[in-house]
Amino acid sequence: MFGGRLKKAVALGSAAAALAGGAVLGVVGTASAAPHPGPGDHHQRCHEVRGQWVRTWHPAYRDHHGRRHPGYWTRTWVPAHRVCNR
């Protein structure tokens, strides 16, 4: 009668502990994967590029019915970003 409940409680407790441990390891893994400035990074020449519209080509394709759709141009907004040259 109580054996099934006890097994379920132990299983839930161990699953919760495993999830919490995985979350802690995941946070540590992402923190150590952050980019760090290297010894030669202070020689980079960086400048800010303003946002702009660029033309993007979408090539021709066939849909799942076999109909061909021609390629076309669209305008895509590229937001401001930083460009660094070594």
Secondary structure, 3 states (H helix, E strand, C coil): CHHHHHHHHHHHHHHHHHHHHHHHHHHHHHHHCCCCCCCCHHHCEEEEECCEEEEEEECCEECCCCCEECCEEEEEEECCEEEEEC
